[in-house]
Amino acid sequence: MIEPTTCFICNGTKFDRHTSDYQRCKSCGHETLLESQSQGFIINDDLSESEIRRISRLDLFKANTLSKFDREIDKNHLLDIGSASGKFLHHNSNRYTRSTGIEITPKSQDFSRNVLGLDIMDSMQDAPNNISIVTAWHSLEHIPTEKLLEILNELPSKMIDNGRLIISVPNGASWQYKLFGKAYAFFDVPNHLHQFTPESLEKLLQKFDFYHIETVNSWPYNTFGYTQSIINFITRTHNYLYYRLKRRSCKPSILLDIVNGLLLPIVIPIGWILGVVDSMNLKRQGVITSCFEKRTC
């Protein structure tokens, strides 16, 4: 078990715990997983061409967020950190002269390269220069501290002046996490090595000359988060349907299939209503989705 004595983001030295799995900095609220800081390999997407063709509400949200923040910059190069199946790059690369992904999971690499024909790198060091905009959709929380700092240190030198960085991560300061604890849909031990807060994310990125522009309403994540968290709390299981249908890492259970099927029509409207509540205070929404700009001070 690892117990940091100093917060790597704000240098705070006082800690507490919201759950037993993470040590939380009392200054910036950042949580670090105690069990391990080892890189994991997970597959969140179905690696199939039919799944790539299907456009979900989440895919639309990502595309709309990208278009919101790339209007005023040169569209030289799009880089996606943690590109997974390559679905996001596949649908949005036509906006840019060049697009590249960074992905370390072998099966996802092979699918992205060989089926979708994408340019996928193993590390930030391999990424080319002149990057206009970088996206990181729920990838930073999976990266060990030392590696995360290496990536953020390397990134500015590869980006154009005033380049943009869009980051989406679970929110450790959210109402969802405070209310549900380990039943929080985005509580993913041991895969999530970090639990960011709006404050800790901003402080971390300022160290590397990235400054906050705007935080947007992460509506598909927030509504899913409440819906799944309520079901987790009632069934005393964790993300059964998500792991079964999305990650395909959960053993099927007829009983849980029936219970989840009965609960969903009841819980989904509640999730949508609570998602609207999240939109009223974006610092407390279930997932942080923010854009930062590279500036040379």
N, C-alpha and C positions, 0 to 999 in steps of 0.2 A: 504493500500500500504506500502511495506517494502522498506526502503531506507538505506542500510548498510552504516556505516560511515567508516568502515575499511574492506579491502579485506581479506577474510579468508585464502587466499592462500599466498599472498606476503606482507600483512599488509599495502598495499598502501592506501592512504587517499584521492587521487584525482580521480574523476570519470567524465565520460561523457556518451553520449548515441549515438549509431548508429541507433537504433530504439527506439520507445517510451516505449517498453515493458521491456527492460533490462537496468540495470545500469552497465556500463563498467569501469573496473579498468584501469586507464591510464598507469599504470606501467606494468602489465602482460597481459592486454587485456581480462581478464576473465569477462564474463557477468553473472549477477545474475538476475533472474526474479523478477520484482518488485511486481507483483500482489499477489504472494503466494509462500510459501515454503512447500506446502502440498503434500503428496504422492498421486499420481494418479494411476488409474488402467486402463490399456488399453490392447487390444488384437490385436497384429499385424499380427498374423498367423491364417490361417484357421485351426481350430482344427478338422482335419479329417485325417484318415489314408492315403487317396489318396494324400493329400498334403504332408504328411511326406515322401511318397515314391518318389515324384517328386523332382529331383535334379536340382536346378537352377544354373545360373552363380554365384549368391551370395553364395550359399552353397559350390560350388567348391572353391571360393575365401577363404572362412573361413577355409575349410579343408586344403587347400594349405598353408595358413598362419600358421595354427597350426603345420603342419608337418615341416615347415621351421624353427620354433623356438624350437621344442621339440626334435630335433635329438640328442642333446648332454646331455640330462638329463634323470634321471631314471623316467620311466613311471609308477609311483606308483598310482597317483591319479589326475584326471582332475576335476576341479571345474568350473562351468559356472555360473557367477553372472547375474541374469536376464534371466533365461533359457527359459522363454516363453513357447511355445508348447513342448519344449524338442527336437525339430528336430535336432539341432546341436549335442546335447549329443547322441541322438539315432544313428547318423551316424558316430560318432567319438569315442565312448566309448570303442570300441574293441581294441584301441591302448593302453589302460590303464588297470591296475589291478582293479581299481575302478573309478567310475565317479559319480559326484554329481551335482545337480543343486540347485540354490537358486532362488525362485520365490514366489511372494506374491499375484498374481492375482488368485483368487479361481478357475475359470474355467480352466485356464492353468495348475494349480496344479493338478486338478482332471484328466485332460486328460493325462498329463505326467505320473502320478502315475498309474492310472487305465487302460489306453489303451496301453501306451508304456512300463510300468513297470519300470520306472526310479526312482532313489533315489532323491527325491526333499525335500529340507529343507525350513523352513520359514525364517531363519536368519543366519548370519555368525556365531553366537554363537553356533548354532547346527551343524555346519560343522565339520567333523573330522580333525585330524592332518595328517601330512605327505603328504601334497598337493604338487604335482610337478609343475603343471601349472594351471594358472587361466585365464579364458577368460571373457571379459565383452563386448558383442556386442551391442552397443547402449543402454546401461542400466545406466551408471553413470550419464548421463544428466537428468535422471528422479528422482534421489534420493535427498531428502532434505539435506541441508548442514550438519546438526548435525548427521544425520544417515550416510551420506557418510563418514564423519570423523571417526565415530565409526567403520564402516566396514574396512576402511583402517588401523585403529589402531589395529584391531583384526587380520587382515589377515597375517602379517608377522610371527606371533607366530605359525601359523598353517601350514606354508610352509617349505619345505626342504631348506637347504642352496643352494643358486644360483638358486632357483626356478624362474619361468618365469611368467610374467603378461602381457597378450595381451589385449589391450584396443582399441576399435573403437568408436569414438564420432564425431558428427558434428564439423566442424572447424569454429570458430568465426572469424578467421583471413583469411578465404579463399577468393579467388577472387569471388566465387559464392555469398557469403553472402554480400561482398562489393558491387557487381554489382546489385543484385536483392533485397536486403533488406528483407522485409516481404514476398516477392514472392519466396525467397530461399526455395527449396524443404524441407530442414531439419529445417525450422523455424516452431516450433510446440508449440505454446502457447495454453493452460497453461501446457502442458505435459512436456516440456523441462524446467527444473528449472535452468539449467546452459547452457552457451555457452563457451566451452573450446577453448583455443588456444594452439598451440604446446608449447609455453612458460609456460602458466598457468598449463597445464597438467604435464609437467616435474617438475615444482617447487612444485606442490602439492605432487607428488609421492616421491620426494626426502625427504620430511618431514618424510616419513615412510620407508626410506631405500630402495626405489626402484629407480634404475638408468637406464636411457635410453640406449637401445642397438641399435635399428634401427627402422626407420619408413618406411613402404612399400607403394606402390602405391595402393590406394583404388579404383581401376579402376571400379568395378561395381557400387559402390556408386557414384563415380564422374560422370560417364556417365548418370546414372539415374538422378542425381542432376541437371545437366544442362538441360536435356530433360524436366524434370518436371517443373523446374523453368521458362524456356522459355514459356511453355504452361500456367503456372500460370500468367505470366506477360501479355500474349496476351488475355487470357480469363477473367482476373480479378477474378479468383476463386483460391482456394488453394488446390492443390493435389487432385482434384476431382476423377480422376481414381484410384489413390492409396487408398484413403479413401473408395471409393465405392467397389473396388475389393479385397483389402487386409484387411482393417479393417472392412469393411462392416458397416461403420458408417455414410455413406452419402446417402441421399435420391436420388434415380435415377432420371435423367432428360434426356428425349429423345433428347432435343436440345444440351445439353452438351455432350451426347454420340456421336452425329453426328459431332459436332465441334472437339472434341478430336480425333475422328476417322480420320477426314480429316487432322488434324495437325500432328499426329504422324509420318506418312511416311516422312514428310518434316523435322520435328524437330529431329528425332532420329539420322540421320547422323550428324547433327550439334552438338548434344550432344556428340557423339563419337569423333568428331574432337576436341572439347573443352576439352574433357576428356584427350586426348593426351597432350594438352597444360598444364593441371594440373600436369601431370606426370613429367613435366620439373622442377617443383618447389614444392616439397612435403609439404613444410611448408604452401603453399597457396592452396593446393588441397581441394576439397569440404568436405572431411571427413578425419580425422586423424585416422590412424591405426598404432599403435606403440607397440613395445615389450619392457618391462622393466625387469630388473633382480634384485632379492632380494640380497642385500649385507649387511654384518655386518661390519661397519666401526670401 
